[in-house]
Amino acid sequence: MGAAVYRSEEAESREFMNQISSTLESRAIGSANHKAHSSDARDFVLVQKAYDRWAPTYDQFPNPLLSLEERELGSLIPQLRGKRLLDLACGTGRWLEKLSSQGAEVAVGIDYSAAMLWVAEAKTAIRGKLVRADCQSLPFQPSTFDFVVCSFALGHIRDLRGLARELGRVARSGAELLTSDLHPEAYEKGWRTGFRDSQGAIEIDTWARTAGEIAECFYCAGFECRAHMSLWLGEPERPLFDRAGKSDLFIVASKVPAILVSHFRRASHGTASRSER
């Protein structure tokens, strides 16, 4: 994990965060470019296989980052009644399940991991709303969705500009887009997307990006940047550390910005701006 291993509180915190899947919820996403270099294809297969292996236990363990994300993103979710929503790289359908009850006209979850979707399909609220597809080659007509959520997935995508263009294609004018991912400062501290099972520990390839890099990719695809937010672990997450027997590591972990959230709006053609707040 990371460039070096240190027997320090910071290193113990990093290992703990990896073991309890706290840099998670990234999704198995492949390249939409069918002419991609072999290295891109190989990276995709590794990510997909990792999530297929993770799927049976993905929902079974407490996750401080998911707890943090859920309590903070709730206030940013727009009114969905009568709207069309897309959970991009939905995995086991965590966000799709939460949002499907809010009166959306259409609610769809996309992921490439068949094993993740099999777990999601068992959830009554989202059964029949799931599609196995490449997130960079979406099987939808242009201007289909009013709201898109992409939770902990951007870091697995090498061609982020390509993904942004595809989302720009399927998003309606004025559509809202929320993305979350591991904060680049947390990445610098050694936090990684990974899990541990009976076969051992797995770390999944991730590309850390700054807020500026993400904003630039989506700006070029016709999205206005409404805001970037850094989220920090807080008291609501402390019990998850306590239950894992790692109470002493909570303070170390809470000193690092854990999640980067970005809020975009699909502009009308030719009106995107670089504004941030």
C-alpha positions in Angstrom: 0.0 0.0 0.0 1.7 3.2 -1.1 5.4 3.7 -1.8 6.6 2.6 1.6 5.5 0.9 4.8 5.9 2.7 8.1 5.2 1.4 11.6 3.4 4.6 12.7 0.0 5.7 13.6 -0.5 7.0 10.1 0.5 3.7 8.6 -1.8 1.8 11.0 -4.6 4.1 10.0 -3.9 3.5 6.3 -4.0 -0.2 6.8 -7.1 -0.1 8.8 -8.9 2.1 6.3 -8.0 -0.3 3.6 -9.1 -3.3 5.6 -12.6 -1.9 6.4 -13.1 -0.7 2.8 -13.1 2.9 3.6 -11.7 4.1 0.3 -14.3 2.2 -1.5 -17.4 2.3 -3.5 -15.4 2.7 -6.7 -16.9 0.8 -9.6 -15.7 -1.6 -12.2 -15.6 0.5 -15.3 -14.1 -0.3 -18.7 -12.8 1.8 -21.5 -15.4 2.8 -24.2 -12.6 3.1 -26.7 -12.6 -0.2 -28.5 -9.3 0.8 -30.1 -7.7 1.3 -26.6 -4.1 0.2 -26.0 -3.6 -3.2 -24.6 -2.5 -1.7 -21.3 -5.9 0.1 -20.9 -7.7 -3.2 -21.6 -5.6 -5.0 -19.1 -6.3 -2.4 -16.4 -10.0 -2.8 -17.1 -9.9 -6.5 -16.7 -8.1 -6.2 -13.4 -10.6 -3.8 -12.0 -13.6 -5.8 -13.2 -12.2 -9.0 -11.7 -11.5 -7.3 -8.4 -15.0 -6.1 -8.1 -16.5 -9.5 -9.1 -14.4 -11.0 -6.3 -15.5 -8.3 -3.8 -19.2 -8.4 -4.6 -20.3 -11.2 -2.2 -19.0 -9.3 0.8 -19.3 -5.7 -0.4 -22.3 -4.8 1.6 -21.4 -6.8 4.7 -18.9 -4.5 6.5 -19.1 -1.0 8.0 -17.6 1.7 5.9 -16.7 5.1 7.4 -16.4 6.8 4.0 -19.8 5.6 2.8 -21.3 6.8 6.1 -19.7 10.2 5.6 -20.7 10.5 1.9 -24.3 9.5 2.6 -24.9 12.1 5.4 -23.2 14.9 3.4 -24.6 14.3 -0.1 -28.2 14.1 1.0 -28.5 17.8 1.1 -27.3 18.1 -2.5 -29.7 15.7 -4.1 -32.3 17.7 -6.2 -36.0 17.1 -6.3 -36.4 13.9 -8.3 -40.1 13.5 -8.7 -40.9 13.1 -12.3 -37.2 13.2 -13.2 -34.9 10.6 -14.8 -31.9 9.5 -12.8 -28.8 7.5 -13.5 -26.6 5.8 -10.9 -23.4 5.5 -12.9 -21.2 2.6 -11.8 -23.9 1.6 -9.3 -22.2 -1.5 -7.9 -24.6 -3.1 -5.5 -27.1 -0.3 -6.0 -26.6 1.6 -2.8 -27.5 5.0 -4.2 -30.0 3.7 -6.7 -31.9 2.0 -3.8 -31.9 5.2 -1.8 -33.0 7.5 -4.6 -35.6 5.2 -6.3 -38.1 6.0 -3.5 -38.1 9.7 -4.3 -40.6 9.6 -7.2 -38.3 9.6 -10.2 -40.0 8.8 -13.5 -37.1 6.6 -14.5 -34.3 5.2 -12.3 -31.4 3.2 -13.8 -28.2 1.8 -12.4 -25.3 0.9 -14.7 -22.2 -1.2 -13.9 -19.9 -3.6 -15.7 -19.4 -6.1 -12.9 -21.9 -8.8 -13.3 -21.3 -10.0 -9.7 -22.0 -6.6 -8.3 -25.2 -6.3 -10.3 -26.3 -9.8 -9.1 -26.1 -8.5 -5.5 -28.0 -5.4 -6.5 -30.7 -7.4 -8.3 -31.6 -9.1 -5.0 -32.8 -5.7 -3.6 -36.5 -5.4 -4.3 -36.6 -1.7 -4.7 -34.2 -1.7 -7.7 -34.9 -5.1 -9.3 -35.4 -4.6 -13.0 -33.7 -1.2 -13.0 -30.1 -2.5 -13.6 -28.1 -2.7 -16.8 -24.7 -4.3 -17.4 -22.9 -1.9 -19.6 -19.7 0.0 -20.1 -20.0 3.3 -18.3 -18.1 5.0 -21.2 -20.5 3.7 -23.8 -23.9 4.1 -22.4 -26.9 2.4 -24.1 -29.1 5.5 -23.9 -30.3 8.2 -26.3 -28.9 11.7 -26.1 -30.4 14.1 -23.5 -32.0 11.3 -21.4 -31.2 12.1 -17.8 -32.0 14.9 -15.4 -29.7 13.7 -12.6 -26.6 11.6 -12.4 -24.7 10.3 -9.3 -21.3 8.7 -9.7 -20.1 7.5 -6.3 -16.4 6.6 -5.9 -15.9 5.7 -9.5 -13.9 8.4 -11.2 -10.6 7.1 -9.8 -10.9 3.9 -11.8 -11.3 5.6 -15.1 -8.1 6.3 -17.1 -10.0 8.3 -19.8 -11.9 10.7 -17.7 -12.5 13.1 -20.6 -14.1 10.3 -22.5 -16.4 9.6 -19.6 -17.3 13.3 -19.3 -18.1 13.5 -23.0 -20.4 10.4 -22.7 -22.2 11.9 -19.7 -22.5 15.2 -21.6 -24.2 13.3 -24.3 -26.9 11.6 -22.2 -27.5 14.4 -19.7 -30.3 16.9 -20.5 -29.6 20.6 -20.5 -29.7 21.7 -16.8 -29.1 18.2 -15.5 -27.3 17.9 -12.2 -24.3 15.6 -11.7 -22.8 14.7 -8.4 -19.5 12.8 -8.1 -17.6 11.6 -5.1 -14.2 10.0 -4.9 -11.2 9.5 -2.6 -9.7 12.9 -1.8 -6.3 13.4 -3.5 -4.8 14.4 -0.1 -6.0 11.1 1.3 -4.4 9.3 -1.6 -1.1 11.0 -0.9 -1.3 9.7 2.6 -1.5 6.1 1.2 -5.3 5.5 1.4 -6.3 3.1 -1.4 -9.4 1.3 -2.7 -9.1 -2.2 -1.5 -10.5 -5.1 0.5 -9.4 -8.3 2.2 -11.1 -11.7 1.8 -10.2 -15.3 2.5 -7.7 -15.3 -0.4 -5.8 -12.3 0.9 -5.7 -8.5 0.4 -6.5 -6.7 -2.8 -5.6 -3.2 -3.9 -7.5 -1.9 -6.9 -5.8 0.5 -9.3 -6.8 4.1 -8.8 -5.8 7.4 -10.5 -6.0 10.3 -8.0 -7.1 13.6 -9.5 -7.4 17.1 -8.2 -10.6 19.2 -8.2 -9.1 21.3 -11.0 -8.4 18.3 -13.2 -11.8 16.9 -12.7 -13.5 20.3 -13.4 -11.5 20.8 -16.6 -12.6 17.4 -18.0 -16.2 18.1 -17.3 -16.0 21.7 -18.5 -14.8 20.5 -21.8 -17.9 18.2 -22.0 -20.3 21.1 -21.4 -20.7 21.0 -17.6 -20.6 24.0 -15.3 -18.8 23.4 -12.1 -21.1 24.4 -9.2 -18.9 23.5 -6.3 -16.1 21.3 -5.0 -16.3 20.1 -1.4 -13.8 18.3 0.8 -15.4 16.0 3.4 -13.8 15.0 6.7 -14.6 12.1 8.9 -16.5 13.2 12.0 -18.2 12.0 15.2 -20.9 10.1 13.3 -18.1 7.8 11.9 -16.4 7.3 15.3 -18.6 4.3 16.3 -17.4 2.4 13.1 -13.8 2.7 14.3 -14.9 1.7 17.8 -16.7 -1.4 16.6 -13.6 -2.4 14.6 -11.4 -2.1 17.7 -9.5 0.8 16.2 -10.7 3.7 18.2 -7.2 5.2 18.5 -7.0 5.5 14.8 -10.1 7.7 14.4 -8.2 10.9 15.4 -5.5 10.1 12.8 -8.0 9.4 10.0 -10.1 12.4 10.8 -7.2 14.8 10.2 -7.1 14.0 6.5 -9.7 15.2 4.0 -11.3 11.9 3.1 -13.7 12.6 0.2 -13.8 15.0 -2.7 -17.3 15.8 -3.9 -17.9 17.7 -7.2 -21.2 19.2 -8.2 -21.8 20.0 -11.9 -24.7 21.2 -14.0 -25.1 20.4 -17.7 -25.1 23.8 -19.5 -26.9 24.7 -22.7 -24.7 24.3 -25.7 -21.8 26.9 -25.6 -22.6 28.3 -22.2 -20.4 26.2 -19.9 -18.2 28.3 -17.5 -15.3 27.5 -15.2 -17.0 29.0 -12.1 -16.5 27.3 -8.8 -17.6 28.2 -5.3 
